[in-house]
Amino acid sequence: MAKHEQQATGQQADTVFRGGKVFTATTDAPVEAAVAVREGRILAVVADDSALRDLVGPATDVIDLDGGLLAPGFQDAHVHPAVAGVQMLRCDLSAQRSLDGYLATVAAYAADHPDAAWIQGGGWSMDVFPDGIPTRAMLDSVVPDRPVLLTNRDGHGAWVNSRALRLTGVDRNTPDPVDGRIEREPDGTPIGTLQEGAMHLVGDLVPVATPEEARAGLLVAQQHLFSLGVTAWQDAMIGAFPGNPDNFSVYVDAARDGSLEARVVGALWWDRERGTEQISDLLERRLHGRVGRFNATSVKIMQDGIAENFTASMLEPYLDGCGCATANSGLSFVDPAVLREAVAQLDALGFQLHFHSLGDRAVREVLDALVLARAANGGNDNRHHLAHLQLVHPDDLKRFAEVGAAANIQALWAAHEPQMDDLTIPFLGDERAALQYPFGDLARAGARLVAGSDWSVSSPNPLWGIHVAVNRAVPVDAPNAAADRRPRRPFYPEQALTLAQAFTAYTAGSAWANHLDQETGTVEPGKCADLVVLDRDPFAGPAEEIGAAKVRMTFIDGRPVHVADN
């Protein structure tokens, strides 16, 4: 405990936390300690009451942890709050898990918003529908007279009705874009599902949220994240998207007026329809995107899609329903030659690079580009990271440490659920499926682990993500567990993390990725008092109950931003 002892004397704390354990993210287990905070920073971490006595004065707020756990505030290294918040305020399907539930929600929203020209929202799950493909006729049954566009929970597909297709001129003669696919009936007529880049055929014509809606969405999302103990994040999609305005200005305005209380890194969107000529635009955005608690210092490159709709970029082809190889091995959204050139230039300019790389070919293409960038530019502190990592070829595991890139894991996905078991594993095959979400292998290969949720794709609750990282099964109260009544079995348990590894990924790890590790991410004297209080110590109970922990309080700079109702 010597390194945690009081480092300031003669000062009384504004706040003291005592009566529980402290996970400092500097050790593998919580410690018996009290934590004192003064003027927004951690004043001391002390092991006994005698050391604490001099820090407590008449104005000190003493918070009893009541046997719970104090930890660094969680940091989400890959999340989309600006978009998720707008979805929360629109036709939000994320609380449902059946076709009847979806249609009832859409019908109710349409009835409650009779003046809405379009019905917009999202949050549906592919596994609810045969082959993962909802139809326009389903939506027509509840909203036949107005256009409807609903993105799925992973953001890689859209469900539209007949009215939306007619208004935008999408029909049997409309070709598939190079980065997407129109799902079709046998005669070529669009069935009502648009995959990847095909979403823009309709989405680019929907009304954009007003600045007021976008701001309200960001602020409601921020409060939701505070309620889950998240104090900082990296927004992985700073740009304009169907139905949403450019969230760059939303963040800048909120940071300028102080309503953005979290610490946020913005990952500027790389337009895959353009090349390196867009780098000058990114430099301009970075110049004007450093305001208050917002720093637009990262660039997001989406290298591939997702496995469920066969657009994740794979080294070997997908299988068909009979287990035979197809001609499709997914899509590389950015030509590897362009990727290598862009990565080298952006790295030389000091940008952090944040990659969507889900399939094993996409992971390899990104790592190849980073190797060349390091050879051209030398080492630096840009802290690049690869997100999702559903499949990583064993030969590439050690390369993360070699190039100094972090593995950005979305742990909640590493579990058996209908979307995984019905729409993914059969089309990968057993041998390749066993390579999915290799968190344990990445850690053993020396990769730095950081963590995120990809909300609104999945829940932003870090405790649920930590639960799955350790158990390789979803908590019993998670949304995707409620509708899944099958026996609960771990998903390739040899890839599980320890609880300390998972907690560290969501705290110190993500603080490193966000370039916030000098100020946050651990509980140490001198650090900002960005802290979370849990109602229990997950390290003290069975692993199966990790996800049952709840956030009691969340603090930023020693100030409470969330206090749970009793």
C-alpha positions in Angstrom: 0.0 0.0 0.0 3.0 2.3 0.2 2.5 3.7 -3.3 -1.1 4.6 -2.5 -0.4 6.4 0.8 -1.3 10.0 1.3 0.9 12.4 -0.7 -0.4 15.7 0.5 -0.4 16.9 4.1 -2.2 19.6 6.0 -5.2 19.5 3.6 -8.7 18.4 4.3 -10.7 16.6 1.6 -13.9 17.8 0.0 -15.0 14.1 -0.3 -13.9 10.9 1.3 -14.9 7.4 0.1 -14.7 4.7 2.7 -16.2 1.4 3.9 -15.5 -0.7 0.8 -12.8 -1.9 -1.6 -11.0 0.2 -4.2 -10.0 -1.2 -7.6 -7.2 1.2 -8.6 -6.5 -0.4 -12.0 -2.8 -0.5 -11.0 -3.1 -3.9 -9.3 -4.9 -7.2 -10.1 -7.2 -7.0 -7.1 -9.1 -4.4 -5.2 -7.4 -3.0 -2.1 -8.7 -2.2 1.4 -8.5 1.6 1.3 -10.2 4.9 1.6 -9.9 7.6 -1.1 -9.8 11.4 -0.4 -10.7 14.0 -3.1 -9.9 17.7 -3.0 -10.7 20.2 -5.7 -11.6 17.6 -8.3 -8.5 15.5 -7.9 -7.5 12.4 -5.8 -5.7 13.7 -2.8 -4.8 10.4 -1.2 -5.5 6.7 -1.2 -4.9 5.5 2.4 -5.0 2.1 4.0 -6.2 2.9 7.6 -8.5 5.2 9.5 -5.6 6.9 11.3 -4.2 8.1 8.1 -7.6 9.3 7.0 -8.4 11.2 10.2 -6.5 14.3 9.4 -8.1 14.5 5.9 -11.7 14.7 7.2 -13.0 18.1 8.3 -16.4 19.6 9.1 -17.0 20.3 5.5 -15.9 16.9 4.2 -18.6 14.8 2.5 -18.0 11.2 3.7 -19.5 8.6 1.4 -20.0 5.2 2.8 -19.3 2.6 0.1 -21.3 0.1 2.2 -19.2 -2.8 1.1 -19.3 -1.8 -2.5 -16.5 -1.0 -4.9 -14.9 2.3 -5.9 -13.2 2.2 -9.3 -12.0 4.6 -11.9 -14.8 5.8 -14.1 -15.3 3.5 -17.1 -14.2 4.7 -20.5 -15.8 3.5 -23.7 -13.3 3.4 -26.5 -15.9 2.7 -29.3 -19.4 4.2 -29.0 -21.9 6.3 -30.9 -23.7 8.4 -28.3 -24.7 11.3 -30.6 -26.5 8.8 -32.9 -27.8 6.5 -30.1 -29.3 9.5 -28.3 -31.3 10.6 -31.3 -32.5 7.0 -31.8 -33.7 7.0 -28.1 -35.8 10.0 -28.9 -37.2 8.5 -32.1 -38.8 5.1 -32.9 -36.5 3.0 -30.7 -36.9 -0.7 -31.1 -34.0 -1.8 -28.9 -36.2 -2.8 -26.0 -38.1 -5.3 -28.1 -37.0 -8.7 -29.4 -39.9 -10.0 -31.6 -41.6 -9.1 -34.8 -44.9 -8.3 -33.0 -43.0 -6.1 -30.6 -41.3 -4.2 -33.4 -44.5 -3.7 -35.3 -46.4 -2.6 -32.2 -43.6 0.0 -31.4 -43.6 1.3 -35.0 -47.4 1.6 -35.0 -47.5 3.4 -31.7 -44.8 5.8 -32.7 -46.6 6.6 -36.0 -49.8 7.2 -34.1 -48.1 9.5 -31.6 -46.4 11.4 -34.4 -49.0 12.0 -37.0 -47.2 15.0 -38.5 -43.8 13.2 -39.0 -43.1 13.0 -42.7 -40.9 10.0 -42.2 -40.9 7.3 -39.5 -37.2 7.0 -38.4 -35.5 5.0 -35.7 -33.8 1.7 -35.3 -32.6 -1.0 -33.0 -34.0 -4.2 -34.6 -32.1 -7.4 -34.4 -31.4 -9.6 -37.4 -32.1 -12.9 -35.6 -35.8 -12.1 -35.2 -36.3 -12.5 -39.0 -35.9 -15.5 -41.3 -32.4 -15.4 -42.8 -32.0 -12.0 -40.9 -34.0 -10.2 -43.6 -37.1 -8.2 -42.7 -39.5 -7.3 -45.5 -41.3 -4.1 -46.6 -44.6 -5.9 -46.4 -44.2 -6.3 -42.6 -43.8 -2.5 -42.3 -46.5 -1.8 -44.8 -49.0 -3.7 -42.5 -48.6 -0.9 -39.9 -47.5 2.2 -41.8 -48.6 2.0 -45.4 -49.0 5.7 -46.1 -45.6 7.2 -44.9 -42.1 6.2 -45.6 -40.3 4.3 -42.9 -36.5 3.7 -42.4 -35.3 1.8 -39.4 -31.6 0.8 -39.0 -30.7 -2.5 -37.4 -29.0 -2.6 -34.0 -25.5 -2.9 -35.6 -26.0 0.0 -38.0 -25.1 -2.1 -41.1 -28.6 -2.5 -42.5 -31.9 -0.7 -42.9 -35.5 -1.9 -43.0 -37.7 0.2 -45.2 -41.3 0.0 -46.3 -42.8 0.2 -49.9 -43.5 3.9 -49.6 -39.8 4.7 -48.8 -38.7 2.6 -51.8 -41.1 4.4 -54.2 -40.3 7.9 -53.0 -36.6 7.3 -53.5 -36.9 5.4 -56.8 -35.3 2.2 -55.6 -36.7 -0.7 -57.7 -35.8 -3.9 -59.4 -33.6 -1.9 -61.9 -31.5 -0.2 -59.2 -28.0 -1.7 -59.2 -26.3 -2.7 -56.0 -23.7 -0.1 -54.9 -20.1 -1.4 -54.8 -20.1 -1.3 -50.9 -23.6 -2.7 -50.3 -26.4 -4.9 -51.3 -30.2 -4.6 -51.9 -31.9 -7.8 -50.7 -34.3 -8.8 -53.4 -37.2 -11.1 -54.2 -36.7 -13.7 -57.0 -37.7 -11.2 -59.7 -35.3 -8.5 -58.4 -37.8 -6.4 -56.6 -36.3 -4.9 -53.4 -37.6 -7.0 -50.4 -37.2 -4.1 -47.9 -33.7 -4.7 -46.4 -30.7 -2.6 -47.5 -27.3 -3.7 -46.5 -24.3 -1.5 -45.9 -23.8 1.1 -48.6 -27.2 0.4 -50.1 -28.7 2.1 -47.0 -27.7 5.4 -48.5 -30.0 4.8 -51.5 -32.9 5.7 -49.2 -31.1 7.1 -46.2 -29.6 10.1 -48.0 -33.0 11.4 -48.7 -34.6 11.2 -45.2 -35.0 14.4 -43.3 -32.0 15.2 -41.1 -32.5 15.7 -37.3 -32.7 19.4 -36.4 -29.9 20.9 -34.4 -32.2 20.9 -31.4 -32.9 17.2 -31.8 -29.3 16.3 -32.2 -28.3 18.3 -29.1 -31.1 16.7 -27.1 -29.9 13.3 -28.3 -26.4 13.9 -27.2 -27.3 15.1 -23.8 -29.8 12.3 -23.1 -27.1 9.8 -24.2 -24.5 11.4 -22.0 -26.8 11.1 -19.0 -27.5 7.4 -19.8 -23.8 6.7 -20.0 -23.3 8.5 -16.6 -25.9 6.2 -15.1 -23.7 3.3 -16.2 -20.5 4.7 -14.7 -19.0 5.9 -18.0 -17.1 9.2 -17.6 -15.2 9.4 -20.9 -15.6 7.9 -24.4 -14.4 7.9 -28.0 -17.2 8.6 -30.5 -16.3 6.4 -33.4 -18.4 8.2 -36.0 -17.9 12.0 -36.2 -19.6 13.0 -39.4 -23.0 13.2 -41.2 -25.1 10.1 -41.5 -28.6 9.3 -42.8 -31.1 11.1 -40.7 -28.5 12.7 -38.5 -26.7 16.0 -38.9 -23.0 16.3 -38.8 -22.3 15.6 -35.1 -19.0 17.5 -35.2 -20.8 20.7 -34.6 -23.1 19.1 -32.0 -20.1 18.1 -29.9 -18.2 21.4 -30.5 -21.2 23.5 -29.4 -21.8 21.3 -26.3 -18.2 21.5 -25.4 -18.1 25.2 -25.8 -21.1 25.9 -23.6 -20.1 23.3 -21.0 -23.0 21.0 -21.4 -20.6 18.3 -22.5 -19.4 17.1 -19.1 -17.7 13.9 -20.2 -14.2 13.7 -21.7 -14.7 12.8 -25.4 -12.4 12.0 -28.2 -13.9 12.3 -31.6 -13.0 9.9 -34.4 -13.4 11.8 -37.7 -15.1 9.7 -40.3 -13.0 8.6 -43.3 -15.2 8.8 -46.5 -14.5 5.6 -48.3 -15.7 7.0 -51.5 -12.8 9.5 -51.5 -9.1 9.0 -51.2 -6.2 10.9 -49.6 -7.4 14.2 -50.9 -9.8 14.3 -47.9 -6.8 14.6 -45.5 -6.8 18.3 -45.8 -10.4 18.4 -44.7 -9.5 16.2 -41.7 -6.7 18.5 -40.7 -9.1 21.5 -40.8 -11.6 19.6 -38.6 -8.9 18.7 -36.1 -7.8 22.3 -35.9 -11.3 23.4 -35.0 -12.3 20.3 -33.1 -10.3 20.9 -29.9 -12.8 22.6 -27.7 -13.2 22.1 -23.9 -13.7 18.5 -23.2 -13.9 17.5 -26.9 -10.9 16.6 -28.9 -11.4 15.5 -32.6 -7.9 13.9 -32.9 -8.7 10.5 -34.2 -9.7 9.2 -37.7 -12.1 6.3 -38.1 -11.6 4.0 -41.1 -14.2 1.4 -41.7 -12.4 -1.4 -43.5 -15.1 -4.0 -43.7 -18.7 -4.8 -42.7 -20.2 -7.6 -40.5 -20.3 -11.3 -40.6 -24.1 -11.7 -40.3 -24.7 -10.1 -43.7 -21.5 -11.6 -45.2 -19.7 -8.2 -45.7 -17.0 -8.7 -43.1 -13.7 -9.2 -45.0 -12.5 -12.8 -44.7 -9.4 -14.6 -45.7 -11.5 -17.6 -46.8 -15.0 -17.6 -48.3 -18.2 -17.8 -46.4 -20.1 -21.1 -46.5 -23.6 -21.6 -47.7 -26.5 -23.2 -45.9 -25.1 -26.7 -46.8 -21.6 -26.0 -45.6 -20.0 -25.5 -49.0 -17.7 -22.6 -49.8 -19.3 -19.7 -51.7 -17.7 -17.2 -54.0 -18.1 -14.5 -51.4 -15.3 -13.6 -48.9 -16.8 -10.2 -47.9 -15.8 -6.6 -48.7 -12.8 -4.5 -48.1 -14.4 -1.1 -48.1 -11.1 0.7 -48.6 -8.8 -0.6 -51.3 -5.7 -2.0 -49.5 -3.4 0.1 -51.6 -5.3 3.3 -50.7 -5.5 2.1 -47.1 -1.7 1.8 -46.9 -1.1 5.3 -48.4 -3.8 6.9 -46.2 -2.5 5.3 -43.0 1.1 6.3 -43.6 0.0 9.9 -44.3 -2.4 10.2 -41.3 0.2 8.6 -39.0 2.8 11.1 -40.1 0.4 13.9 -39.4 -0.1 12.7 -35.8 -3.6 11.4 -36.1 -4.7 8.4 -34.1 -6.3 5.8 -36.3 -9.4 3.9 -35.2 -10.2 1.0 -37.4 -13.4 -1.0 -37.9 -11.8 -4.4 -38.7 -14.0 -7.3 -37.9 -13.0 -10.1 -40.3 -9.5 -11.7 -40.4 -8.7 -10.2 -43.9 -9.6 -6.7 -42.7 -7.5 -7.2 -39.6 -4.5 -8.3 -41.7 -4.9 -5.4 -44.2 -4.9 -2.9 -41.3 -1.9 -4.5 -39.6 0.0 -4.5 -42.9 -0.7 -0.8 -43.3 0.5 -0.1 -39.8 3.7 -2.0 -40.4 4.4 0.1 -43.4 3.5 3.4 -41.6 5.9 2.5 -38.8 8.7 1.8 -41.3 8.1 5.1 -43.0 7.5 7.3 -40.0 9.2 5.6 -37.1 7.6 5.1 -33.7 5.3 7.6 -32.2 2.5 7.9 -29.5 -0.5 8.0 -31.9 -2.0 5.0 -30.2 -3.8 3.3 -33.1 -6.5 0.7 -32.3 -8.4 -1.9 -34.1 -12.1 -2.4 -33.1 -14.4 -5.4 -33.1 -11.8 -8.2 -34.0 -14.4 -10.9 -34.5 -11.9 -13.0 -36.4 -8.1 -12.7 -36.0 -5.9 -15.2 -37.8 -3.5 -16.8 -35.3 -0.5 -15.6 -37.3 -1.6 -12.0 -36.7 -2.1 -12.1 -32.9 1.5 -11.1 -32.0 1.5 -8.3 -34.6 -0.6 -6.0 -32.4 2.2 -5.7 -29.9 4.8 -5.5 -32.6 3.2 -2.4 -34.2 2.0 -0.9 -30.9 -1.7 -1.1 -31.8 -4.4 -1.8 -29.2 -7.1 -4.5 -29.5 -10.4 -2.6 -29.0 -12.8 -5.3 -27.8 -16.6 -5.3 -27.7 -16.9 -8.0 -25.2 -20.6 -8.2 -25.0 -20.6 -9.9 -28.4 -18.5 -12.9 -27.4 -21.4 -15.0 -26.3 -23.9 -17.6 -27.7 -27.1 -15.8 -28.8 -29.4 -16.4 -31.8 -27.6 -14.0 -34.1 -24.3 -15.7 -33.4 -25.6 -19.3 -33.5 -28.1 -18.9 -36.4 -26.6 -16.3 -38.6 -22.9 -16.5 -38.1 -21.4 -19.8 -37.0 -23.1 -21.9 -39.7 -21.6 -19.7 -42.4 -18.1 -19.7 -40.9 -17.8 -23.4 -40.1 -16.7 -24.8 -36.8 -12.9 -24.4 -37.2 -13.1 -20.8 -38.2 -15.9 -20.0 -35.7 -13.6 -21.1 -32.9 -11.3 -18.2 -33.7 -13.9 -15.6 -32.8 -13.3 -12.8 -30.3 -9.9 -14.2 -29.2 -9.5 -11.9 -26.2 -7.4 -14.4 -24.2 -5.1 -15.1 -27.1 -4.6 -11.4 -27.7 -3.7 -10.8 -24.1 -1.3 -13.7 -24.1 0.3 -12.4 -27.2 1.0 -9.1 -25.5 -1.7 -6.9 -27.1 -2.9 -4.0 -25.1 -6.6 -4.4 -24.5 -9.0 -1.5 -24.6 -12.8 -1.8 -24.5 -16.0 -0.3 -25.9 -19.6 -1.1 -26.4 -20.5 0.1 -29.9 -23.7 1.4 -28.5 -26.4 1.7 -30.0 -25.3 -1.6 -31.6 -25.4 -3.2 -28.1 -25.8 -2.1 -24.5 -23.3 0.5 -23.3 -23.3 -1.1 -19.8 -19.6 -1.8 -19.0 -20.5 -4.3 -16.3 -22.3 -6.5 -18.8 -19.3 -6.3 -21.1 -17.0 -7.2 -18.3 -19.3 -10.1 -17.3 -19.1 -11.5 -20.8 -15.4 -11.0 -21.1 -15.0 -13.2 -18.0 -17.8 -15.7 -18.4 -18.2 -15.8 -22.2 -22.0 -15.8 -21.6 -24.4 -12.9 -21.3 -25.8 -11.9 -17.9 -29.3 -13.2 -17.2 -30.8 -9.7 -17.2 -29.2 -8.5 -20.4 -31.7 -7.7 -23.2 -30.3 -10.4 -25.5 -30.7 -13.0 -22.8 -34.3 -12.3 -22.0 -35.6 -13.7 -25.3 -33.1 -16.6 -25.5 -34.4 -19.5 -23.5 -31.7 -22.0 -24.6 -29.3 -23.6 -22.1 -26.5 -21.1 -21.3 -23.1 -22.3 -22.3 -19.9 -20.4 -22.5 -18.7 -19.2 -25.9 -15.1 -20.6 -26.5 -14.2 -20.2 -22.8 -10.5 -20.6 -23.5 -10.7 -17.0 -24.6 -12.0 -15.6 -21.3 -10.2 -12.8 -19.5 -9.7 -12.5 -15.8 -11.9 -10.0 -14.0 -8.9 -7.7 -13.4 -8.0 -7.8 -17.1 -11.6 -6.9 -18.1 -11.9 -4.1 -15.6 -8.5 -2.7 -16.6 -9.5 -2.8 -20.3 -12.6 -0.7 -19.5 -10.6 1.8 -17.3 -6.9 2.2 -17.7 -6.9 0.6 -21.1 -9.5 2.8 -22.7 -7.9 5.8 -20.9 -4.7 5.0 -22.8 -6.6 4.8 -26.1 -8.2 8.1 -25.4 -4.8 9.8 -24.5 -6.3 10.4 -21.1 -4.1 8.1 -19.0 -2.0 10.9 -17.5 -5.2 12.3 -15.9 -7.7 9.5 -15.6 -8.1 5.7 -15.8 -6.6 4.8 -12.4 -7.2 5.7 -8.8 -4.0 7.3 -7.7 -3.1 10.6 -6.0 -3.0 13.5 -8.4 -5.4 11.9 -10.9 -8.7 13.5 -11.8 -11.5 12.2 -9.5 -13.4 10.5 -12.3 -14.9 7.7 -10.3 -17.7 5.1 -10.1 -19.2 3.6 -7.0 -20.7 0.1 -7.4 -23.3 -1.4 -5.1 -21.1 -4.5 -4.5 -17.5 -5.7 -5.1 -17.7 -8.0 -8.2 -14.3 -9.4 -7.2 -15.8 -10.8 -4.0 -18.7 -12.8 -5.5 -19.1 -15.6 -8.0 -18.2 -14.7 -11.6 -21.8 -15.5 -12.7 -23.0 -12.5 -10.7 -20.6 -9.9 -12.1 -23.3 -8.5 -14.4 -25.7 -8.0 -11.5 -23.6 -5.2 -10.1 -25.2 -1.7 -10.3 -23.8 1.8 -10.4 -24.7 3.8 -7.3 -22.8 7.0 -8.1 -20.7 8.5 -10.9 -18.3 11.4 -10.4 -16.3 13.6 -12.8 -13.7 15.8 -11.3 -15.1 14.9 -7.9 -18.5 16.1 -8.7 -21.5 13.7 -8.9 -23.0 13.5 -12.3 -25.2 10.5 -11.5 -26.8 9.3 -8.2 -29.0 6.3 -8.4 -32.5 6.3 -6.9 -32.7 4.3 -3.8 
